[in-house]
Amino acid sequence: MLPTPDTSHVPYQRVYEPAEDSFLLLDTLSSPSETAFLTSRFGNNINTTISTSSQPPPPPPPLILEVGPGSGVVIAFLTAHAQTILGTPHVLACGVDVNRFACAATAKTAARAIAEAKDDASSSSSSSSPGAGFFLDAVQGDLVAPVRAGMIDVLVFNPPYVPTAELPAQPQPESEAEQQQQQQRGTVVRGGRDGMETTDRLIAALPTALSERGCAYVLLCAQNKPEEVKEQIRAMGGGGGGGGGRWKAETVGTSGKQAGWEKLQIVRIWRDYDGVAADTTGS
């Protein structure tokens, strides 16, 4: 079992604390089925041989983005264990969150997890090199807006999924009253109509946000009507690379029990090219 990143430094009065939804993502992303899927897409992506005119250039390192990383436990886990999960340590990772405290916490969580992974590798009796990737930063922003279109290879999203009468307003950046801290915490789990207002926006952005080889992992609860959501995704069209492909959406992880009052599942979203190779150049 891969170690879970340390989040003891995180100010939980201002940042979402890792819970069952977070750990379901860790278990799913490190499961045999998903490591096999991700490795088939991104493993051995660095060509160490000299490129010639007859050889295509090697694909760039995959870019992993977590939207709303909170404590950073998930993106830190993926980055620290990149070799095991994606089949290569040559990955770049980042996060985007509306909460600046979450951005700071995520950066620290990732730095600690990567340092621990390197320490473990150096103290190991084997001669294997560290399997950790490179964490870029966590920036304050809205969903995928800070990232250039078509650049995201792996997107992870644990959204506000609890159905509520309305979606709470985003907190203002510099009003630090206790009342606003409580409101900020509330935005993490309250998802508006069917719990899908934020998730619908993210899904609508996927055709332009993801690279041709890109995939997304999105957490849903039972009241989000996941079967309907998956059908809507399969009916999507368009894409940043213009390479066609049919959208697929499948449940690849489930809590198997009630998480408080909601059963949770992880849906993987990706393009199927039916034998047509995806553009892996990242262009």
N, C-alpha and C positions, 0 to 999 in steps of 0.2 A: 504494500500500500504506500502510495506517495504521501509524504508529509504535507500537512496543511500549513500554509503560511501563518506566521505569528501576527496577530492584530491587537496585541495588548496595549499598543501605543495609541489606538484610535479613540478619539473623544466621542463616545457613543451618545452623549446628550445632543450631538450635532450631526452624527453620521449613522446610517443604518448599520445595525449590528448583524454579523453573519448569523443566519438562521437556517431552517430546513431547506428553504429555496436555494440559498447559496450552496449548501452542501450537496443538494441534488445536482446542481450544475457541475461541481467538482467530480462527483461520482460518474456522471454521464460522460463528461469530456475525457475522463481517464479510463473508461470502459473499453474492453477489447474491440467492440464493434466500432466505436468512434475513433480510437487510435488507429485502427486499420484503415478507416475511411480517410482520416486526415493525413496519414502517412502516404497513402496512395496518391493523394493530391499534391502534397508538399514535401514529402521525404526526398532526401538526396537532391534538393533543388539547386545546389551549388556545383557547377561543373568546374572541376579543378584542372581540366586539360586546357591547352591553349586553343582558343577559338580560331577557326579558319573560315574562309569565305564559303566553304561548303557546309559549315556547321552553323546551326542557329545559335544565337547567344543564349547562355543559360538564363532561366527565369530569375527574376529578382527575389530576394528573401520575402517570404510571406509577411504581410502586415496584419496583425491581430488588433482589433479594437473592441474594448468593452464599453458599451454605453451605460452610464449610470453605475460605475463600479463601486460606489459607496466606500467601504473599508478597503477595497482593492484585493480582497482575498482570492477572487476568481482569476483576475488578470495576472496577479502575482503567481498563482499556481500554474497557469498556462506558460508563463514566461520562464519560471524556474525549472519546469519539467518539459521544456520544448522538445528535447531529443526523444523523450519517451512518448509524448503525446502526438507530436507532429512528424516525428522521424528525422528531425534536423534541429541543431541548435541555432541555425542561421535564420532567426526570426526577429522581427521588430514588433514591439507591442506598445500600445498607448491606451488611454482612457479619456472619455468625455463625460463630464457631470455638470449639472447646473449648480451644484453645491461646492463652493470653493474649499470648504473644510474636507469634503470627500476627496477632492483633487489632491490636497496635501497629504491626506492619510494614505491614498492609493500609491503615491510616489514612494512614501516611506515603507509601506508594506512590500512593494515590489523590490526595492533596494535590499531590504532585509532578506527576503526569500531568495533572491539571486545570490547574495553573499553566502547564505547558508548552503545553497546548492554547490557553489564553488568550493566551499570549505569541505563539504562532504566528499566531493570528487578528489580533492587533493589529499585527503586523509585515507582514501580508499586504497586497498592493496592492488586494485587493478590499475592498468595504465591508461584507462579511458579518459578522454578530455571532458571538461565540464559540459553538461548538456543544457545549460541555461541559455536563453536568448538575451536580447538587448531591449531594455525598457526605455522608451523615449521620454514620455512625460504623460501627465494627466492634465487636461486643460478644461477650463470652464466654458461650457457651450451647450447648445441645444441639439440633442441627438447626433446625427452625423454631419451637421453643418460645418464643423471645423476641418473636415477631411475632404480632399479633392475627390471628385467623382471617379468611380471605377478603380479606386486604389485599395479597397478593403478586401482582404482575402478570407479572414475569419472574423465574424462579428458575433459578439455575445451580448444578450440583453435580458436582464432580470427586471422587468418593468413594474410600474405600479399597476397591479392586476386586480385589486379588490373593487368590485362594482360599488359606485357611490352615486349620489344624486347629481353631483357636478364635480368637475375636475378642479382641485384647489389651485389658486393662483401661485405662480412661481415666486419664491421669496426675493425681496430686493437685496442687492449685494451687501449693503453696509448698514442695515438696521439690526442691531444685535440684542434687541429686547428679548426677554424670556418668552413672551407671547409668540414672537416670530420664530424662535427656535422650535417651539412646539408645532407651529404651522409647518415649518420646514420638514420636521419628522413626518408629519401627516402626508406630505406630498409623495413620500417614498412608496406607500402601499395603496393609496387611493387612486383608482384608475378611471373614474367617471363612468359614463354609460357602458354597461356590460364589462367594466374594467378594461376597456379596449381603446380609449381615446388616444392615449400616448402610443400604444402598440400599433394601432392603425396607421399613425403617422410614420412610424419606423418602417413598417412593412411596405407602405407606399413608396418609400425612398430606396428600397433594396435594389430594384432594377438598375438604378443609376449609381448607387453607392458601392455595390459589390463589383469586384473584378470578374472577368470571365470564369475564372476558376473558383470564385468566392462562394462561401457558404455562411449561413447564419444559424445561431442557436438561440431560440426565444422561449422563455418560460411562460406557460399559460396555466390558469386554474380552470376548474370545471365550469364555473359560471362565465368564463370567457367564450364558451361554446367552441372548443378547439376543433371539432370536426368541421364546423362551418368555416372557421378561419383557414384550415388547411385547404378546403375546396376553393376558397377565394384566392389563395396563393397559387394554386395549380392553374387557375384561370388567368394569371397575370401575363402580361406581355412586356416587351421592351427590355432594354439592357444597355448599359454604358458602352460595351464593346461592339455592339451591333452584330454579334456572332450567332444570334438566334439561340436555340436551346429551349427546352421545355422546363418550366418550373415544377419542382417537386417539393413536397412537404410531408415529413413522416415523424411520428412520435418515436424518439430514441431513448427516452428516459422517463420514468414515472415514480412518484413518491410511494405509490402502492398503498397509501393510507391517508387518513385525513391530516392535513397540516393545519392544525387549529380547526378550521371549518371548511377547508378547501383542499381537494385532491389536486396535486400539481403534476405537470408533465413538461418535458423539454421537446420542442419541435425543431428538427433540423430542416433548413430551407436551402435549396441549391438548384442549379440548372443541370438538366440531363440533355446531352447532345446527341443521343442515339447514334453513336459511332462517329460523330463529327467532333474532332479534337478542339478543345477550348484553347483560346489564345492565352498562353501562360507567360507572355512577355511583360504583362503589367501595363501595356500601352493602351 
